[in-house]
Amino acid sequence: MKIVLTSGKRKNAIARATIRPGKGRVRFNKIPVELLNPEMVRKIVMEPLIIAKELANKVDIDVDTRGGGFMGQAEAARTAIARALVEWSGDEELRKVYLEYDRTLLVNDIRRKEPKKQMGRGARKRRQTSYR
């Protein structure tokens, strides 16, 4: 039996996807993806499955996520699922379709938070000064 393990990252969230032959079941943190809330998260996680079409109905995917917020976890899971489908199928055409649609489906988003600087409350915000 063929099993593929992949991972995806976004900000502080890490998702690990396990893909195996099956009936098209997708679980996100042990919850069926159809029951995911909010709806935006469900749509983000299902994007690579919709693009893959009939391939997604031949495999079962389990995604475990850790760290970050719910949107970061959703985007990390999306990357992990897309990578798993490409690796499992070995289909170069599917890889090209994913890259054309959105590069972050296969490549981790490397954007991080800018560090806070001294003299201010954040990365860019500064204390106001008055010269009167």
C-alpha positions as semicolon CSV with decimal commas, in nm:
position;residue;x (nm);y (nm);z (nm)
1;M;0,000;0,000;0,000
2;K;0,135;0,339;-0,104
3;I;0,146;0,613;0,162
4;V;0,289;0,963;0,113
5;L;0,377;1,208;0,392
6;T;0,418;1,579;0,319
7;S;0,423;1,904;0,512
8;G;0,337;2,269;0,459
9;K;0,413;2,584;0,655
10;R;0,260;2,929;0,689
11;K;0,373;3,178;0,957
12;N;0,394;2,967;1,276
13;A;0,156;2,694;1,155
14;I;0,286;2,355;1,044
15;A;0,062;2,101;0,867
16;R;0,145;1,737;0,800
17;A;-0,058;1,551;0,540
18;T;-0,081;1,173;0,508
19;I;-0,226;1,040;0,184
20;R;-0,331;0,680;0,114
21;P;-0,562;0,499;-0,129
22;G;-0,927;0,537;-0,030
23;K;-1,268;0,683;-0,109
24;G;-1,198;1,056;-0,108
25;R;-1,223;1,125;0,266
26;V;-1,036;1,431;0,391
27;R;-0,982;1,494;0,762
28;F;-0,847;1,817;0,910
29;N;-0,734;1,761;1,271
30;K;-0,956;1,446;1,283
31;I;-1,264;1,645;1,169
32;P;-1,415;1,576;0,823
33;V;-1,334;1,873;0,601
34;E;-1,704;1,920;0,515
35;L;-1,776;2,015;0,879
36;L;-1,498;2,274;0,908
37;N;-1,590;2,621;1,034
38;P;-1,563;2,904;0,941
39;E;-1,660;2,854;0,576
40;M;-1,357;3,049;0,451
41;V;-1,122;2,795;0,613
42;R;-1,315;2,508;0,451
43;K;-1,285;2,670;0,107
44;I;-0,910;2,732;0,148
45;V;-0,844;2,370;0,254
46;M;-1,054;2,230;-0,033
47;E;-0,890;2,438;-0,312
48;P;-0,626;2,179;-0,411
49;L;-0,889;1,901;-0,401
50;I;-1,122;2,088;-0,637
51;I;-0,838;2,155;-0,884
52;A;-0,725;1,788;-0,873
53;K;-1,082;1,675;-0,963
54;E;-1,118;1,294;-0,988
55;L;-0,778;1,221;-0,830
56;A;-0,908;1,354;-0,496
57;N;-1,185;1,087;-0,497
58;K;-0,933;0,800;-0,509
59;V;-0,738;0,892;-0,194
60;D;-0,793;0,953;0,177
61;I;-0,606;1,249;0,326
62;D;-0,540;1,312;0,696
63;V;-0,403;1,655;0,789
64;D;-0,263;1,736;1,135
65;T;-0,180;2,099;1,209
66;R;0,003;2,268;1,495
67;G;0,081;2,625;1,590
68;G;-0,039;2,956;1,450
69;G;-0,397;3,067;1,406
70;F;-0,680;2,901;1,218
71;M;-0,609;3,083;0,888
72;G;-0,237;3,005;0,904
73;Q;-0,321;2,641;0,972
74;A;-0,565;2,635;0,680
75;E;-0,306;2,773;0,438
76;A;-0,039;2,533;0,567
77;A;-0,283;2,244;0,521
78;R;-0,361;2,360;0,168
79;T;0,010;2,348;0,079
80;A;0,053;2,005;0,242
81;I;-0,248;1,859;0,056
82;A;-0,138;1,996;-0,282
83;R;0,216;1,861;-0,234
84;A;0,078;1,523;-0,128
85;L;-0,147;1,495;-0,435
86;V;0,137;1,588;-0,673
87;E;0,379;1,344;-0,508
88;W;0,122;1,062;-0,491
89;S;0,014;1,096;-0,855
90;G;0,356;1,183;-0,999
91;D;0,161;1,396;-1,248
92;E;0,370;1,682;-1,389
93;E;0,058;1,832;-1,549
94;L;-0,113;1,867;-1,207
95;R;0,202;2,034;-1,071
96;K;0,194;2,288;-1,355
97;V;-0,176;2,359;-1,298
98;Y;-0,114;2,422;-0,926
99;L;0,179;2,655;-0,996
100;E;-0,021;2,845;-1,256
101;Y;-0,319;2,883;-1,022
102;D;-0,126;2,987;-0,710
103;R;0,242;2,934;-0,636
104;T;0,184;2,903;-0,259
105;L;0,002;2,573;-0,320
106;L;0,342;2,404;-0,364
107;V;0,585;2,660;-0,217
108;N;0,571;2,770;0,148
109;D;0,492;3,138;0,200
110;I;0,812;3,278;0,352
111;R;0,665;3,608;0,477
112;R;0,723;3,662;0,847
113;K;0,645;3,933;1,099
114;E;0,883;4,227;1,098
115;P;1,064;4,261;1,432
116;K;0,975;4,542;1,672
117;K;1,223;4,829;1,693
118;Q;1,317;5,035;1,999
119;M;1,145;5,372;2,058
120;G;0,813;5,243;1,928
121;R;0,523;5,010;1,998
122;G;0,575;4,792;1,690
123;A;0,779;4,745;1,376
124;R;0,688;5,083;1,224
125;K;0,484;5,278;1,480
126;R;0,673;5,547;1,672
127;R;0,600;5,780;1,963
128;Q;0,481;6,120;1,844
129;T;0,699;6,416;1,927
130;S;0,595;6,775;1,983
131;Y;0,838;7,063;1,938
132;R;0,633;7,329;2,120
